Amino acid sequence: MSDAVWRSELAPRAQRDLRRLDPPVMNRVLDAIDRLCADDPVGDVRRLTGRPESRLRVGDWRVLFVRDDQRRAVRVLRVLPRGRAYDR
């Protein structure tokens, strides 16, 4: 990932989710995470109602993450298809 104002951290489950993706999809997701961590963050981001995390939409995929303003880090929790991303 590129030099960004914010850094990204991938939880073990997110790393496993990414390994299971097709290479073109994985590259799109990683690029979207880089843009999220950039100086001027870009992306379709929404805070999830009743949950501490937010989601980043990348096509049919959802990146669930938590922003840590104090550490200036984005912790990616999961990368899931839209249908499974909101199950709890």
C-alpha positions in Angstrom: 0.0 0.0 0.0 1.2 3.5 -0.7 2.5 6.2 1.7 -0.6 7.7 3.1 -1.5 10.2 5.8 -3.4 7.4 7.5 -2.2 3.9 7.5 -4.2 0.8 7.0 -4.1 -2.3 9.2 -5.6 -5.6 8.1 -7.1 -7.8 10.7 -6.3 -11.6 10.2 -9.9 -12.2 9.0 -9.6 -9.4 6.5 -6.3 -10.8 5.2 -8.0 -14.2 4.8 -10.9 -12.6 3.0 -8.6 -10.8 0.6 -6.6 -14.0 -0.2 -9.8 -15.7 -1.3 -10.7 -13.0 -3.8 -9.8 -13.1 -7.5 -6.7 -11.0 -8.2 -8.5 -8.2 -10.2 -11.1 -7.8 -7.4 -8.4 -7.9 -4.7 -6.5 -5.2 -6.5 -9.7 -3.0 -6.7 -10.3 -3.5 -3.0 -6.7 -2.7 -2.0 -6.8 0.4 -4.3 -10.0 1.6 -2.6 -8.4 1.1 0.9 -5.4 3.2 -0.3 -7.8 6.0 -1.5 -9.6 5.8 1.9 -6.3 6.4 3.7 -5.1 9.2 1.4 -4.7 12.8 2.3 -8.1 13.6 0.8 -10.1 10.4 1.5 -12.3 9.2 -1.4 -14.9 6.4 -1.5 -18.5 5.4 -0.8 -18.3 5.3 3.0 -21.2 4.9 5.4 -21.3 4.5 9.2 -23.3 1.4 10.0 -26.3 2.0 12.2 -26.0 0.6 15.7 -22.5 -0.7 15.1 -19.0 0.8 15.7 -17.7 0.1 12.2 -18.2 1.8 8.9 -18.3 0.2 5.4 -16.6 1.1 2.2 -18.4 0.0 -1.0 -16.3 -1.4 -3.8 -18.7 -2.7 -6.4 -20.5 -5.7 -5.0 -17.9 -6.0 -2.1 -18.0 -4.3 1.3 -14.9 -3.4 3.4 -15.9 -3.2 7.0 -13.5 -1.0 9.0 -12.9 1.1 12.1 -11.1 4.5 12.0 -8.8 5.2 14.9 -8.4 9.0 14.8 -5.8 9.1 17.6 -3.4 6.6 15.9 -4.4 7.8 12.4 -5.1 4.3 11.3 -7.9 2.5 9.4 -8.3 -1.1 10.8 -9.9 -3.3 8.1 -12.0 -5.9 9.8 -13.6 -7.9 6.9 -14.0 -7.9 3.1 -17.2 -9.6 2.2 -19.8 -9.7 -0.6 -22.7 -7.3 -0.1 -25.2 -10.1 0.9 -23.0 -11.3 3.8 -21.5 -8.1 5.0 -24.4 -7.0 7.3 -25.2 -10.4 8.9 -24.9 -10.4 12.6 
